[in-house]
């Protein structure tokens, strides 16, 4: 009976490791970090960005964006859009701009959103596509007060556990 418990435990550990998440490292401003903070010093707002992925039969990516408004003006996302462009992974809206939620971030407030993407191509093994992968997130048409802001670009590279030293 004891041998059966070990087999079940080993099977459970094997299955749980298949759902493990791995991080993206952000490569902006000489940063090689898990969490990146874009700071607009002139307009007093930040965007905190981090991302992770997991590999099952496909690659699934989650990107978190946290808009923090520290200015005296409203940060307006109503006309803004975001694009996530992957070099190797075939996401449904790869490289296309999609509207952000119809939200304004009042002075002193913050708004967090999550972008989820799933690979639409299951023909090639997903670990092949992670090797050499790079994601570029572009946020455009943000407005603070009456000022139209320049596009914000964040570049990410996944940490690949297949190449990490043990």
N, C-alpha and C positions, 0 to 999 in steps of 0.2 A: 504494500500500500504506500509505503514511503517513497518508492521509486516513481509511482504515478504522480505524486505531489510535485516532485522535482521536474518531471516532464511538463506538467501544467504550468509551473512557475517559469520554466525556461521558455515555453511557448508564449506566455504572457509578456515576458521581457522582450522577446524578439518582436512581437507585434507592436508593443508600445514604442520601441525604438524606430519603427517605420514612420511614426507620426511626429518625430522630433523636428523642431523648428531650428533653422539656422539664420544667422544675421547677415545683413548687408552692411558693408562699411561705406560711409559717405566720404567722397574724395574732394569736396570743396575746400577752398582756402587752406591748402596743405593739411587738411584734417584727414585722419585715417581712423575715423571714430564711428561708433555704433549709433550715437545720437548726435545730430548736427543742429545747431541753432543759427538760422539766418537772422542777422540783425540789421535792421534799417535804422541807423543812428539818427538820420535827419528827420524821419517821420515817426520814430519811437514805436516801432512794432517789431515783433519777432515771429518767426515760423520755426517751430521745432519739428524736425523730421527724423523718423526712424523706420526701418523696414526689416521684414523677416520673410523667410520662405520655408516651405516644406516640400519634400519630394515623396510622392506616392507613385501612382502610375503616370502622373503629370506633375508639373511644377505649379504650386499655388503661392502667390505672393501677397503680402499685406503691407501697405504703406500707411503710416500714421502721420498726419499733419495737424499741428496744434498752432492756431493763429492766436497770438497774444497782443492785444492792443493797449499799449502804454501811453498813447498820445491823448490829446484833448479833442481829437476829431474821431469821426466814425470810420472804421475800416469796412469798406463795402465790397462784398463778394458777389453781389447780384449780377454783375456783368462779367465776372471773372470765369476763366476756364482753366483746365489742367490737362496736360498730355503726359502719358507715361510711354516712353519709347524704349523697347527692349531690342538689343542686338541679336539675341539668339532664340528667345522664347516667343511663341506665337500667341499673344494675348488677343482677345476679341477686338479691342479698340486700340491696338498697338499704334502709337504715334498720332492718334487722332485727338483733337481737343474736345473735351466734354465740359459742359457747364458745371460750375460749382453750385452747391445749394444756394437758394435765394435767401441769403443771410446777410445781416449787418452785425459787426462786432462793435459794440459801444465802447467808449473810453473806459479803461480799467477791466474790461471783460476779455474772455477768450472763447474760442470755438475750436473743437477738435473733430476731425473727420478721418475716416478710414477708407482707403481705396483697396479693393480686393480684386485680384486677377487670377485667372486659371488658364493654363496652357490649353490651346485648342487642338494641338497636334500631339497625338499619342503614338505616332508611328516610330519615332526614334526614341531611344532610351533617354529619359529626362536628365540624367547626370551628364550626358554628352553636351547638352545645351547650357548647363551651368558653367562648364569650363569655358572661360573667355567671355562670360556674360557681362554686360554693363547695362544699367538702366538709367535713363535720363528723365527726370521729372521737371516739367516746365509749367509754371503758373503765370498766366498773363491776364492783363486787364484788371488788376486789383486797383481800387481807388481808395485813397484816404483823404478825408475832407473833400476838397475839389481837385486833388492832384491825381493824375493818372500815372501809375508807377510802371517802371520798366519791368520786363519779364524777369522772373526769378527762376534760375536753373540749378538743380541739384543732381549730382552724378553719384551713382551707387554701384558697388561691385560686391557680389555675394562672397561670403566666406565659404569655401568649399572644403568640407571635412575630409574629402577623399585625398586632398593635397596637404592637409595639416599634419605636422609631425605628431606622433603618438606620445 
